[in-house]
Amino acid sequence: MRAFVFPGQGAQTIGMGRDLATAYPAAKAVFDEVDEALGESLSAIIWDGDAETLTLTRNAQPALMATSIAAMRALEAEGFAVTDAAFVAGHSLGEYSALCAAGALTLADTARLLRLRGQAMQEAVPVGQGAMAAILGLDFDAVDQLARDAAGDEVCQAANDNDPAQVVISGHKDAVERAAALARERGAKRALMLPVSAPFHCALMQPAAAVMAEALSAVEIAAPAVPLVANVRAEGVVEPGAIRRLLVEQVTGVVRWRESVANMANGGVTEFWEIGAGKALSGMIRRIAPNVAVRNFGVSGDLTALKA
């Protein structure tokens, strides 16, 4: 049994998806349609821009989605289909890629939603007031508690439960720095401040959640061809109304990636295919479920391994 999974922010690189667009007309059509939907050449930023511009949240989110969907279209051209999988899932913004791949959202709507999501998340907290940190070597419950202990009258929350030994915290900068210091005292192997522009997946993102609630209310969502394992629920959903609600909750909620992967593996998934840029999810999956097979498809050269 197979699952297709889609990466989130941080996986972006200049040039991603270019070789797929060159090799597959269907992949090139994805970038063309995203450019048209956004009214600008995002593909030029992806392929020929600078890393700083691509990393801007408003660009990185639709760019990563476009690369993932281009990869999916290339796979389809080679005879693979989303219905070959039992589930789709994505890490944070990757959830939108998963929904688009499974036919729940159109490509144009997905691009516009992610452009808005990126802008809203960036604008929710003034630059410099928020922060995120990766805590390595402690489990989710321990990190959740130390974040609460460090918060004081500020916001500091466990934001991403990535794998058994990596949890990301998010909130006010001072509170996150206090939590990182406390994590070291409590036995964390490392506590790394992350180079992000906003504190994602915490209560400070409530203004962005309100923006997304309004935007999503105006977008048609169909039942996906295969169940989406939602970040905030860590279980499969297909009902469009539930998906709409969960996408709003996801803006401020915990990305329950460890549980999502474990639940899919326990439910019979033996192969995870990471579709799009980078291999960050693959490393997490191997640490969560060591006995499953992990595959990647982000460049045309990966096809040989997949066919084998």
N, C-alpha and C positions, 0 to 999 in steps of 0.2 A: 504494500500500500504506500502511496506517495503523497507528499504535501509540497506545494509550491509556496515559497516564502520570499518576501520582498524587503530589501534593506531600507533603513531610515537615514536621517541626516548624519553627516560625518563620512559617508561612503563616497561622496562626490570627488571626482578628479577631472581635470581638464582633458578633453579628448574622449571621455567615456561615450560609448555608443557609436562612435564614428565608423569603426570598421563594420559594425552590423548594418549601418545605413548604407555603406558602400556595397556590401555583399547582398543585401536583401531589400528589394523595393518596398516591401511591406513595412520594414523597419524605418526606412527613410520617410515613408508616408506618415508615420507616427510623429516624427520631429516636425514635419511640415504642418500637420494639423495642430500641434501644440503651439507652434509659432503663430498660426492664424488665430487660434482661440485667444491668445494673449495679446495679439496686436503688436508683436515685436519679435525679433529673431533671437529667441532664447537659444536656439541651436548654435548661433554664432558665439554666444557667451560660453556654451558648453565646450565647443570644439576649438575656438580660437581666442577666447577671452583670457582674463587673468584669474588666478585662484581666488583672490580676495573678492572679486565681483561674483564669481560663481558661489562662493561660500555664504554670501548674504542670504538670509533665510528665505526671502521672497523669491530668490532664484533657485536656491538649492532644492527646495521642496518640489516644485514642478519639474526641475531638471532630472532629479533622481527618478521620479515617476516616469517621465518620458523614456529614460534609458531602460527602465524595467519593462515597460510595455513594448518598446522596440525589440527587446530580447525575447519577450513572449511571442511577438508576431513572427520573429525569425524561427523560433521553435515550431510554431504552427506551420510555417512554410516547409519545415523538415518533417512534418507528419505527427508532431506532438500536439496535444490539446490540453486546455485547462481541465477538461473533464477526465483526463488521465489521472488526475489527483483526487484524493478523497477530501482534502481541505486546502484552503488558501489562508495565508496569514501574513501580516507585515508588521515591522517594528515601527511604531509611531506613524510617521507619514506613510510608511510602507503599507499601512492598512488601506490607504486610498489606492495605491497601486494594485493591491490584491483585489479590491472591489472592482476596479476597472478591468483587470484581467479576467475576472469572473463574470463580466457583463452587467454588474449591478449599477455602474456609473458609466456614462459615455466618456470618451477620452477628452473631449472639449470641456465638459463640466468638471472633470477631475482636475484638469490643468487650471481652470479658473478658480476652483475651490482651494487648491493648494497655493496659488498665488495670494489669495485673500488670507488663507490661514497663516502663511508665512509673514505677511505684513502685520496681521492682527497680533500674532505672538510676539513679533519684534516690538510693536508699539505698546504692548500691555504694561511693560515695565521700563522706565528710563534706563538708558545704557549706563552700566556701572553700578546699578543698585541691586541687581540679581546675580546669581552665580550657580554653578553646578559643580559637583565633585564626584569622582568615582572612588568608591571604597572597596578595596580588594582584600579578600581573606576573611570576611565576616558574612554571615548569612543574613537574609532579609530581615528576620525578626530583630536581630541585634542592631542592624543599621536603622531600622524603623525606630527603635527605642532611643538610640543615641541622637537621632535627629530631633526627636521630641524633647530630649533632655537639653539639647543645645539651643532650641528655638527661642526660649524666653518669650518676649512679647512680639517676636518676629516670626516669619514663616520659614520653616525648614522641614522638608518632608522627603521620605523615600519616594523616588520618582520612577526609576527603571529597575525592575527586578530582572537583571539580565541573565544571570546564571548562578550556580551555587556559590560562587566566590566573588561575584561582582554586582554591586548595587550602586546606583547613582542617586545622589541626593540633590535637591533643588530648593531654592528659596532666596531670602535676602542674603546679600554677600557676606555680611558680618556673621550671620547665623551659620551659614554654610562653612565658613572658615573655622568657627568654633567647633562645629560638628566634625570637621576633618581632623582637628587637633585631638578631640575626644576619641575619635576612632583609633588613632595611633595609641592612645593610652589604654584602650580596651582590646588591643591585640591585633588590629588590622595590619596586614602586610604592607599596604601602601594606601595613602589617601591623596588623590591627585585632583587638583583644581583643573577643570576642563575649559578649553578655549572656545566658549560659546557666547553668543550675543544676548541671550535671554535665559531666564530660569524656567525651562519647559516642565510641563507635567506637575505643576504644583498650584496651590490656591491663588498665587499671584497672576495666573493666566486666566482668571475668571472673565476679565473684559474680552479676551479673545474667544472664550467659550460662548459668550453672548453674541458676538459677531458671527460665529460659525452656526449657532442655532438659527439665526435669522437666514443666513445664506442657505443652509441645508433644507430649511422649510420650503424653499422655492425651487428645489432641484428634485427631479424625478429619480427615485431609487428603485430598481427592480430587484427581484429575488436573485441572488447570485447563482451561477450554474452549479457551484459546489459550496458547502458551508464555509463561512468566514469564521476563523477562530479569533474572536475579538480581544484586543489588548486588555480592556478593563474587566472582561468576564472570564477570559482564558478557556472559553468553550465555544462550540460552533453555533452560529446564528445564521438564519436565512430570511427572517421576516423583515421586510424593508423598514417598517416603523421602528423596530428594535435597533436595526443598524443605524438609523438616523439618530436615535437617542444616544447610542454608544459612541458615535463619532463626536458628539458634543461632550459627553462625559470624559472622553479620552484626552481632551485638551488640558484638563486639570487633574486627571486621574493617573494612577500608577500603570505603567506599561508592564503587564504581568507576563513577560516573555518566558521566564523559566517555567512557570506553570503551564503556559500555552504549549510549549514544546513537549514537556513531560506528559501532558494530557493527550496530545496527539500520538506520542510514542506508546503510551499505555493503551491507547485505543486501536493500535495495530499499524500505525505508520512506521515503515521500515526504511524509507528513503525521503530525505529532505533535499529539495532542489532550490538553491538560492538563485533568484533570477534578477540580474541587474548588476550594478556597480559593486565592486569590492567583495570581500569574503568575511566581513565582521560577524555576520549571523552564523556562518559555518563554524567558527571557533566556539561561539556560545553553545550551539547545538551539540557539538562533540563533548563539551563539558557537562551538559545537562543529560544527554542520552548517549553514552559512549558506544552502545551497541548498534546504533543506526548508521546507515550509509548517508554521506553528505556529498552532494554534487553542486557544481557552480556553472552558471551560464551567464556570462556578461560580455564575452568576446567570441568571435566566430570560431577561434581555435579551441574553445571548450567543447565544441560539438562532437569531436571524435571520442572524447571520454564518455560523453553522455550516450552516444550510440553504442559504445562498447558495453 
